[in-house]
Amino acid sequence: MKAKTGVLLINLGTPDSPSVGDVRSYLSQFLNDPRVIDIPWLLRKILVNLIIVPFRAPKSAKIYKELWDEKGSPLIYHSENAAELLQKELGDEYKVHLAMRYKNPNIVDVLKDMRKIGYSKLVVLPMFPQYASASTGSALDLVMKEVSKWWVIPEMKIISQYYDHPDYIDAFVDRAQKYNLDDYDHVLFSYHGLPTRQVDKVYDEGLCEEKHCENEITEENKFCYKATSYATTRLLAAKLGLEEKDYTVCFQSRLDQKWLEPFSDKVVEQKAKEGAKKLLVFSPAFTADCLETIIEIGDEYQEIFEEHGGEKVQLVESLNDHPKWVNCLKDLVLN
């Protein structure tokens, strides 16, 4: 039976290898994206190509070498495993394709293959539960630009976010079951950071800080990354039986000080100074383990915590190929 519906799963991407050259190529493509660094074109080119990439690539390559294992990049093989399991769940009427927004397998080539197959319907599903212009927005932007060139454009279903999907929440709760929450002094929910100007752009009037994003989801802030990060945390905390005093929402991987606060590394430092000995850290914006979870949280935050008197930072693994995560993807495709 020929598949009638093509499903395109999209994750962020990773260098083709941990070599300096491949890391430089990846960083250049990633950071030159105007949705990632949203400043005037000429200034972005100077900043990225003459300052950030030349100095950051050698340092990042060393970190990627720590991340790489015998199977390659965890983000790639975890995403591939999820795609394969989703294919089994969907059956022959669907064909699942996996692409990365940056590097390989790249969206443009994967879409060329999908066009040749001639599907009656396309489902585009970025693997980012909370919408952000720099992740979901960028991926969908590129997909729409490519598909707009097709002479025949099939029916399309685009999924922008699903942070409140029950199976997504339950999958993270299941991941936490291997840890006794009572053994930890505090829980962190660490999300990838964004420049504050990017969440401000969600609103026609006013700034994000004026929209009560820490407390509620409204029609106005429903696509604000800060608001949905806090909403995700409330859903997880309720399932885990955590009270507000038990946890902190924070944001990691910042490039400068004008990013969403509080900063995860500073929270780790502060908790150690307050006497905490064990921290449990979720990173719900990532559905596949990667540099930001395994290295940044698992290694770098461990060093910060120990330096200031703490003992253990325990990362709760990402969803990877968890059955409930695969079921979440299936439900999003079908319903």
C-alpha positions in Angstrom: 0.0 0.0 0.0 1.3 3.4 -0.9 1.4 5.9 1.9 -1.1 8.7 1.5 0.3 11.0 4.2 3.8 12.1 4.7 4.8 13.1 8.2 7.8 15.4 8.6 9.4 15.4 12.1 11.8 18.3 12.6 14.4 18.7 15.4 17.0 21.4 15.8 20.1 19.7 14.5 23.7 19.0 15.3 27.1 19.2 13.6 27.9 16.3 11.2 30.8 15.5 13.4 32.6 17.0 16.4 35.4 18.3 14.2 36.1 22.0 14.3 35.2 22.4 10.6 31.8 20.7 11.0 31.1 22.6 14.2 32.0 25.9 12.5 29.6 25.1 9.6 26.8 24.2 12.0 27.2 27.3 14.1 27.4 29.5 11.0 24.1 28.1 9.6 22.4 28.2 13.0 23.5 31.7 14.2 23.0 33.3 10.8 19.3 32.5 10.9 17.5 35.8 11.3 14.9 34.2 13.6 17.7 33.1 15.9 19.7 36.3 16.1 17.1 38.8 15.1 19.2 41.9 14.5 19.9 43.9 11.3 21.4 41.8 8.5 24.8 43.5 8.3 25.3 43.6 12.1 24.4 39.9 12.4 26.9 38.9 9.6 29.7 40.8 11.4 28.8 39.5 14.8 28.3 35.9 13.8 30.9 35.4 11.1 33.7 37.6 12.4 33.3 37.3 16.1 31.1 34.5 17.5 31.8 31.6 15.1 35.6 32.0 14.8 36.1 32.1 18.6 33.4 29.7 19.6 33.9 26.8 17.1 37.1 25.4 18.6 35.7 25.5 22.1 32.4 24.0 21.0 34.2 21.3 19.1 35.8 20.1 22.3 32.4 20.0 24.0 30.9 18.1 21.1 33.7 15.5 21.4 32.6 14.9 25.0 29.0 14.5 23.8 29.6 12.2 20.9 29.5 8.4 21.6 29.9 5.2 19.6 26.5 5.8 18.0 27.2 9.4 17.1 25.2 12.5 18.2 22.5 11.6 20.8 20.1 14.2 19.4 20.2 12.4 16.0 19.9 8.8 17.1 17.3 9.5 19.7 15.2 11.4 17.1 15.7 8.6 14.6 14.5 6.0 17.2 11.4 8.1 17.9 10.7 8.4 14.2 11.1 4.7 13.7 8.7 3.9 16.5 6.2 6.4 15.3 6.3 4.8 11.9 5.4 1.4 13.4 2.5 3.0 15.3 1.1 4.8 12.3 1.2 1.9 9.8 1.5 1.8 6.1 -0.8 4.7 5.2 1.7 7.1 6.7 5.4 7.6 5.9 7.5 9.3 8.6 10.5 11.5 7.5 13.0 13.1 9.9 14.8 16.3 9.2 16.9 18.8 11.1 16.5 22.6 10.8 20.3 22.9 10.7 22.7 20.5 9.0 21.7 16.9 8.2 19.3 15.3 7.3 18.3 18.8 6.1 14.8 20.0 5.5 15.3 21.0 1.9 16.6 17.6 0.7 14.0 15.7 2.8 11.2 17.8 1.3 12.5 17.1 -2.2 12.1 13.4 -1.5 8.6 14.0 -0.1 7.5 16.0 -3.1 8.6 13.2 -5.5 6.5 10.7 -3.6 3.5 12.8 -4.2 1.6 12.6 -0.9 -2.1 13.6 -0.7 -1.4 15.2 2.7 1.6 16.5 4.7 1.8 16.7 8.5 4.6 19.0 9.7 5.5 18.3 13.3 8.5 20.2 14.9 9.7 18.4 18.0 9.5 21.5 20.1 6.6 21.4 22.6 6.7 25.2 23.4 6.5 27.6 20.4 9.4 29.9 19.9 10.2 31.9 16.7 13.8 30.8 17.0 12.9 27.0 16.9 9.4 26.1 15.7 9.0 29.4 13.8 12.3 29.0 12.0 11.6 25.4 11.0 8.0 26.1 9.8 9.3 29.2 7.9 11.8 27.1 5.9 9.2 24.4 5.3 6.7 26.9 3.9 9.3 28.6 1.7 10.2 25.3 0.1 6.7 23.9 -0.3 5.6 27.2 -1.8 7.8 26.4 -4.7 6.0 23.2 -5.5 3.6 23.3 -8.5 1.2 20.9 -6.6 0.8 21.8 -2.9 -1.1 19.1 -1.0 -3.3 19.5 2.0 -1.1 20.4 5.0 -1.4 20.1 8.7 1.1 22.2 10.8 1.5 21.7 14.5 2.9 24.7 16.3 3.0 23.6 19.9 1.7 20.9 22.3 3.2 21.7 25.7 -0.1 20.7 27.4 -0.5 17.3 25.6 -1.2 14.7 28.4 1.2 12.1 26.9 4.0 14.7 26.7 3.5 15.6 30.3 3.1 12.0 31.5 6.3 10.9 29.6 8.4 13.4 31.7 6.6 12.3 34.8 7.5 8.7 34.0 11.1 9.7 33.4 11.1 11.1 37.0 9.9 7.9 38.5 13.4 6.5 38.8 14.2 9.3 41.2 12.9 9.8 44.7 11.9 13.5 44.8 12.1 13.5 48.6 15.9 12.9 48.2 16.4 16.3 46.6 16.5 19.7 48.2 15.0 21.5 45.2 13.8 20.8 41.7 14.7 23.0 38.7 12.7 23.2 35.4 15.3 24.5 33.1 14.2 25.7 29.6 16.4 26.9 26.7 16.7 30.7 27.0 15.6 33.4 24.6 16.4 37.1 24.2 13.7 39.0 26.0 13.1 41.0 22.8 11.9 37.8 21.1 9.1 37.1 23.5 8.2 40.8 23.4 7.6 40.5 19.7 4.7 38.1 20.4 2.6 41.0 21.5 1.1 43.8 19.4 1.2 46.1 22.4 3.2 46.1 25.6 6.0 43.8 26.8 6.1 40.2 28.0 6.9 41.3 31.6 3.5 43.0 31.7 1.5 40.0 30.7 1.6 37.8 33.8 3.2 35.0 31.9 4.5 33.4 35.1 0.9 32.8 36.3 -1.5 32.1 33.5 -2.1 31.3 29.8 -4.4 33.8 28.1 -5.5 34.5 24.5 -2.8 37.1 24.3 0.2 35.1 25.6 -0.7 31.6 24.4 2.2 31.6 21.9 4.7 33.3 24.3 7.5 31.0 25.1 7.9 32.3 28.6 4.2 31.8 29.3 4.1 28.2 27.9 7.3 27.3 29.8 5.7 28.3 33.1 2.4 26.5 32.0 4.4 23.4 31.3 6.0 23.5 34.7 2.6 24.0 36.4 1.3 20.9 34.7 4.4 18.8 35.6 4.5 20.1 39.1 0.9 19.1 39.7 1.5 15.6 38.4 4.6 15.3 40.5 3.0 16.6 43.7 5.3 19.6 43.9 4.4 22.8 45.7 5.6 26.2 44.4 8.3 26.4 47.1 9.7 23.0 45.9 10.8 24.2 42.4 12.2 27.0 40.3 11.6 27.8 36.6 14.8 29.0 34.9 16.4 29.5 31.5 19.7 28.2 30.2 22.2 28.7 27.4 22.1 32.5 27.3 24.4 34.5 25.0 24.1 37.7 27.0 22.4 39.3 30.0 19.3 40.4 28.0 17.7 37.0 28.0 14.9 35.4 30.0 15.6 35.2 33.7 16.3 33.7 36.1 19.4 32.1 34.5 19.8 28.4 35.3 23.5 28.5 36.1 22.9 31.3 38.6 20.0 29.4 40.2 22.3 26.4 40.6 25.0 28.6 42.2 22.5 30.3 44.5 20.9 27.0 45.7 24.4 25.7 46.6 25.2 28.8 48.6 21.8 28.4 50.4 23.0 25.0 51.5 21.2 22.7 49.0 23.2 19.4 48.5 21.1 17.7 45.8 19.2 19.2 42.8 16.9 17.4 40.4 16.7 19.1 37.0 14.1 18.7 34.2 14.7 20.3 30.8 11.2 20.1 29.3 11.9 22.1 26.1 14.2 19.3 24.9 12.5 16.1 23.7 15.9 14.4 22.8 19.0 14.5 25.0 21.7 16.7 23.5 24.6 19.0 24.4 22.3 21.3 26.4 21.1 18.5 28.6 23.9 16.0 28.8 26.8 18.5 28.9 25.4 21.8 30.1 23.2 20.5 32.8 24.8 17.1 33.5 28.5 18.3 33.6 28.8 22.1 33.7 26.0 22.7 36.3 27.5 19.8 38.3 30.8 21.7 38.4 29.1 25.0 39.4 27.1 23.2 42.1 30.2 21.5 43.6 32.3 24.7 43.5 29.8 26.4 45.8 29.2 23.6 48.2 26.6 21.4 46.6 27.0 17.7 45.9 24.8 16.3 43.1 22.9 17.8 40.1 20.8 15.0 38.7 19.4 15.5 35.2 16.1 13.9 34.4 16.6 12.3 31.0 14.8 13.7 28.0 11.9 11.9 26.4 14.0 10.4 23.6 12.0 7.3 22.5 9.8 6.9 25.6 6.5 5.1 24.6 4.3 7.9 25.9 6.3 10.5 23.8 5.8 8.3 20.7 2.1 8.1 21.6 2.0 11.9 21.9 3.5 12.2 18.4 1.0 9.7 17.1 -1.9 11.5 18.6 -0.7 14.8 17.2 -0.5 13.3 13.7 -3.9 11.6 13.8 -6.0 14.1 15.8 
